[in-house]
């Protein structure tokens, strides 16, 4: 199944580090665009509550400076550069930043808003989209972890407003590696959960899926579907062990019932197909031919051997 797609696909992720020069004539005020003000009013007020030693002798400066890249900066000042608490409006209003600034770049605690009003908040590192913290989109999705050029990397957590929750590994903004995806439900008997491997946001590799307390599957997955060897079990005690293809029993498999009965044979598109062996609760075995999930006839052992030779 398709899961949440790549984060921030509308943003240019490749942002080179700038060698900034500040134009000599400062502006007198920083006018924050209305769209950013509206978004900021929906968030808690940013707290400049850190005492970083590198800013201990920085001086307040109410002026607004325009860089050669057309960014607008208002900040404390040190060594002829913005250093300390401040704000930045980036060229063409692509981003708005409030937080601590070092040599003109976001530094440690800060908050960044994108032109699409997505929010990054946390500790910034050398680049406006390198953050250790939290990303929030416009639908309320939150992702917490380490972001490089705007994309989460390594271990992280993802939460939706409907209670769905992912915890696990990411590569370039998508779920890849081991993880757990939980669809919360107030009725725990109906709560669904997958634990296992992901590739490009899809179940891929080995994993276990629980459909509440009703049934579960452990085995191989491909492109989000049960595919390969696996074991499927039901609450009533039935267990299927065998091959799957695109979420269906397909190939050789064995179905067992809690009373001791079992069926061994081939499956096609989730139904018994071809030669099969049915053992009843007393241990007696009958051999038959099945088509589209229905038994056509019983056959002898000799007939079964002849059938297998075909």
C-alpha positions as CSV (number, residue, x, y, z in Angstrom):
1,X,0.0,0.0,0.0
2,X,1.2,3.5,-0.7
3,X,2.2,5.4,2.4
4,X,2.9,9.0,3.0
5,X,5.0,10.3,0.1
6,X,8.2,12.4,0.0
7,X,8.3,15.4,2.3
8,X,8.5,18.9,0.9
9,X,8.5,17.9,-2.8
10,X,7.8,21.5,-3.8
11,X,11.0,22.9,-2.2
12,X,14.4,23.2,-3.8
13,X,16.4,21.0,-1.6
14,X,19.9,21.9,-2.9
15,X,20.7,25.2,-1.1
16,X,24.4,26.1,-1.3
17,X,26.1,27.8,1.7
18,X,26.4,31.5,1.0
19,X,29.3,33.9,1.4
20,X,27.1,36.8,2.6
21,X,27.9,40.5,2.2
22,X,25.5,43.1,3.7
23,X,24.7,46.2,1.8
24,X,25.6,49.4,3.6
25,X,22.3,51.2,3.6
26,X,20.0,49.5,6.2
27,X,16.2,49.5,6.1
28,X,14.2,50.9,9.1
29,X,11.7,48.1,9.5
30,X,11.1,44.4,8.8
31,X,7.7,43.8,7.2
32,X,6.7,40.2,7.7
33,X,4.5,39.0,4.8
34,X,0.8,38.5,5.7
35,X,0.8,34.8,5.0
36,X,3.6,34.2,7.5
37,X,1.9,36.4,10.1
38,X,-1.3,34.4,9.8
39,X,0.6,31.1,10.2
40,X,2.6,32.5,13.2
41,X,-0.6,33.5,14.9
42,X,-1.7,29.8,14.9
43,X,1.6,28.7,16.5
44,X,2.9,29.3,20.0
45,X,5.1,32.4,20.3
46,X,8.7,31.6,19.6
47,X,10.8,31.9,22.8
48,X,14.3,33.4,22.7
49,X,15.3,31.7,25.9
50,X,18.8,30.4,25.2
51,X,22.0,31.9,26.5
52,X,24.6,30.8,23.9
53,X,28.1,31.9,25.0
54,X,29.1,32.9,21.5
55,X,26.5,35.7,21.6
56,X,27.3,37.0,25.0
57,X,28.8,40.3,23.7
58,X,26.4,40.7,20.6
59,X,24.7,44.0,20.5
60,X,21.0,44.7,19.7
61,X,20.5,46.3,16.3
62,X,17.0,47.4,15.2
63,X,18.0,48.0,11.6
64,X,17.1,45.6,8.8
65,X,19.8,44.7,6.4
66,X,19.4,43.5,2.8
67,X,22.0,41.0,1.6
68,X,23.5,40.8,-1.9
69,X,21.1,37.7,-2.3
70,X,18.1,40.0,-1.5
71,X,17.5,38.4,1.9
72,X,16.3,40.7,4.7
73,X,17.9,40.2,8.1
74,X,17.1,41.8,11.5
75,X,19.3,40.6,14.3
76,X,21.7,41.2,17.1
77,X,25.1,42.2,15.7
78,X,28.7,41.0,16.2
79,X,31.8,41.1,14.1
80,X,29.9,43.1,11.5
81,X,27.5,40.3,10.9
82,X,24.1,39.1,12.3
83,X,24.9,37.1,15.4
84,X,22.3,36.3,18.1
85,X,18.5,36.4,18.2
86,X,17.0,37.6,14.9
87,X,14.7,37.1,11.9
88,X,15.3,36.5,8.2
89,X,13.0,36.9,5.2
90,X,14.6,35.0,2.3
91,X,14.6,36.3,-1.3
92,X,11.1,36.2,-3.0
93,X,9.7,35.3,0.4
94,X,10.7,31.6,-0.1
95,X,11.2,31.2,3.7
96,X,10.7,33.1,6.9
97,X,13.0,32.3,9.9
98,X,13.0,33.4,13.5
99,X,15.5,32.2,16.0
100,X,19.2,32.4,16.7
101,X,21.6,33.4,13.9
102,X,25.3,32.9,13.5
103,X,27.2,34.7,10.7
104,X,23.9,35.3,9.0
105,X,22.6,31.7,9.0
106,X,20.1,29.9,11.2
107,X,21.9,28.5,14.2
108,X,20.7,26.1,16.9
109,X,17.2,26.9,18.3
110,X,14.9,28.4,15.6
111,X,11.7,28.1,13.6
112,X,11.5,28.1,9.7
113,X,8.4,28.6,7.7
114,X,8.3,27.6,4.0
115,X,6.4,29.4,1.3
116,X,3.8,26.6,1.6
117,X,3.6,27.4,5.3
118,X,5.2,24.1,6.4
119,X,7.1,24.5,9.6
120,X,10.5,23.3,10.8
121,X,11.4,23.8,14.4
122,X,14.4,22.7,16.3
123,X,18.2,23.0,16.3
124,X,19.5,24.3,12.9
125,X,23.0,23.3,11.6
126,X,24.8,25.3,9.0
127,X,22.0,25.4,6.5
128,X,18.4,26.6,6.7
129,X,17.0,23.1,6.0
130,X,19.5,21.1,8.1
131,X,17.5,20.7,11.3
132,X,17.4,18.4,14.4
133,X,13.8,18.8,15.3
134,X,10.2,18.6,14.0
135,X,8.5,19.2,10.7
136,X,4.7,20.1,10.5
137,X,2.7,20.2,7.3
138,X,-0.6,22.0,6.6
139,X,-2.6,18.8,7.3
140,X,-1.2,18.4,10.8
141,X,1.3,15.7,10.0
142,X,4.3,15.9,12.3
143,X,7.7,14.3,11.6
144,X,10.4,14.4,14.2
145,X,14.1,13.5,13.6
146,X,17.1,14.8,11.7
147,X,16.6,16.7,8.5
148,X,19.2,17.2,5.8
149,X,18.3,19.6,3.0
150,X,14.7,19.4,4.2
151,X,14.5,15.6,4.1
152,X,14.4,13.4,7.2
153,X,17.3,10.9,7.5
154,X,17.9,8.0,9.8
155,X,15.6,7.3,12.8
156,X,12.4,9.3,13.1
157,X,8.8,9.4,14.1
158,X,5.7,10.4,12.1
159,X,2.3,11.2,13.4
160,X,-1.0,11.9,11.7
161,X,-4.0,13.7,13.2
162,X,-6.1,10.5,12.9
163,X,-3.8,8.7,15.3
164,X,-1.7,6.8,12.7
165,X,1.9,6.6,13.9
166,X,5.2,5.5,12.3
167,X,8.5,5.0,14.1
168,X,11.6,3.8,12.2
169,X,14.2,4.5,9.6
170,X,14.1,7.0,6.7
171,X,16.4,7.5,3.6
172,X,16.0,10.8,1.8
173,X,12.6,11.6,3.3
174,X,11.0,8.2,2.7
175,X,10.5,5.2,4.9
176,X,13.2,2.7,4.2
177,X,14.7,0.1,6.5
178,X,13.1,-1.3,9.7
179,X,10.0,0.5,11.1
180,X,6.6,0.2,12.8
181,X,3.4,1.6,11.4
182,X,0.4,1.7,13.7
183,X,-3.2,2.6,12.8
184,X,-4.6,3.5,16.2
185,X,-8.2,2.6,17.1
186,X,-10.1,3.1,20.3
187,X,-11.2,-0.6,19.9
188,X,-7.9,-2.4,20.3
189,X,-9.4,-5.5,18.7
190,X,-9.5,-3.5,15.4
191,X,-6.2,-1.7,15.7
192,X,-3.9,-2.5,12.8
193,X,-0.1,-2.6,12.9
194,X,2.9,-3.4,10.6
195,X,6.4,-4.2,12.0
196,X,9.2,-4.9,9.6
197,X,11.1,-3.7,6.6
198,X,10.2,-0.8,4.2
199,X,11.5,0.3,0.8
200,X,10.4,3.7,-0.7
201,X,7.5,4.0,1.7
202,X,6.2,0.5,1.0
203,X,6.3,-2.8,2.9
204,X,9.2,-4.7,1.4
205,X,11.2,-7.5,2.8
206,X,10.3,-9.3,6.0
207,X,7.5,-8.1,8.2
208,X,4.4,-8.8,10.3
209,X,1.0,-7.3,9.8
210,X,-1.7,-7.5,12.5
211,X,-5.4,-6.9,11.7
212,X,-6.3,-6.2,15.4
213,X,-6.8,-9.5,17.2
214,X,-8.6,-11.1,14.2
215,X,-5.7,-12.2,12.0
216,X,-2.0,-11.7,11.2
217,X,0.6,-12.4,8.6
218,X,4.3,-12.9,9.0
219,X,6.5,-13.3,6.0
220,X,7.8,-11.7,2.8
221,X,6.4,-8.5,1.3
222,X,6.9,-6.8,-2.1
223,X,5.7,-3.4,-3.1
224,X,3.4,-3.2,-0.2
225,X,1.8,-6.6,-0.7
226,X,2.2,-10.1,0.8
227,X,4.5,-11.8,-1.7
228,X,6.7,-14.8,-1.2
229,X,6.9,-17.2,1.7
230,X,4.6,-16.5,4.7
231,X,2.3,-17.6,7.5
232,X,-1.2,-16.3,7.8
233,X,-3.3,-17.1,10.9
234,X,-6.9,-16.4,12.0
235,X,-8.4,-15.9,15.4
236,X,-10.4,-19.2,15.0
237,X,-7.2,-21.2,14.9
238,X,-6.7,-21.6,11.1
239,X,-3.2,-21.3,9.9
240,X,-1.9,-21.1,6.3
241,X,1.8,-21.7,5.6
242,X,3.0,-21.3,2.0
243,X,3.5,-18.9,-0.9
244,X,1.8,-15.6,-1.6
245,X,1.7,-13.4,-4.7
246,X,0.2,-9.9,-4.7
247,X,-1.7,-10.4,-1.4
248,X,-3.1,-13.8,-2.5
249,X,-2.3,-17.4,-1.7
250,X,-0.5,-18.6,-4.8
251,X,1.7,-21.6,-5.3
252,X,2.2,-24.5,-2.8
253,X,0.6,-24.1,0.6
254,X,-0.8,-25.9,3.6
255,X,-4.0,-24.9,5.4
256,X,-4.5,-26.2,8.9
257,X,-7.6,-26.1,11.2
258,X,-7.7,-26.1,15.0
259,X,-9.4,-29.5,15.0
260,X,-6.4,-31.2,13.3
261,X,-7.6,-31.1,9.7
262,X,-5.3,-29.9,7.0
263,X,-5.1,-29.4,3.3
264,X,-1.9,-29.6,1.3
265,X,-1.5,-28.6,-2.3
266,X,-1.4,-25.9,-4.9
267,X,-3.2,-22.5,-4.8
268,X,-4.0,-20.0,-7.5
269,X,-5.3,-16.5,-6.9
270,X,-6.3,-17.4,-3.3
271,X,-8.1,-20.6,-4.2
272,X,-7.2,-24.3,-4.2
273,X,-6.1,-25.5,-7.7
274,X,-5.0,-28.9,-8.9
275,X,-3.8,-31.8,-6.8
276,X,-4.6,-31.7,-3.1
277,X,-4.3,-33.9,0.0
278,X,-7.0,-33.5,2.7
279,X,-6.5,-35.0,6.1
280,X,-9.5,-35.2,8.4
281,X,-9.5,-34.8,12.2
282,X,-9.0,-38.6,12.6
283,X,-5.9,-38.5,10.5
284,X,-7.4,-40.1,7.4
285,X,-6.1,-38.7,4.1
286,X,-8.0,-38.3,0.9
287,X,-6.6,-37.2,-2.4
288,X,-8.5,-35.1,-4.9
289,X,-8.5,-32.6,-7.7
290,X,-9.6,-29.0,-7.1
291,X,-10.4,-26.2,-9.6
292,X,-11.1,-22.6,-8.7
293,X,-11.4,-23.6,-5.0
294,X,-13.9,-26.4,-5.6
295,X,-13.2,-30.1,-5.4
296,X,-13.9,-31.8,-8.7
297,X,-13.4,-35.4,-7.6
298,X,-11.5,-37.8,-5.4
299,X,-8.7,-39.9,-6.9
300,X,-6.4,-42.8,-6.0
301,X,-2.7,-42.6,-5.0
302,X,-1.8,-44.1,-8.4
303,X,-3.9,-41.4,-10.2
304,X,-2.2,-38.8,-8.1
305,X,1.2,-40.1,-9.2
306,X,0.2,-39.9,-12.8
307,X,-1.1,-36.4,-12.3
308,X,2.1,-35.2,-10.8
309,X,4.1,-36.5,-13.8
310,X,2.1,-34.2,-16.1
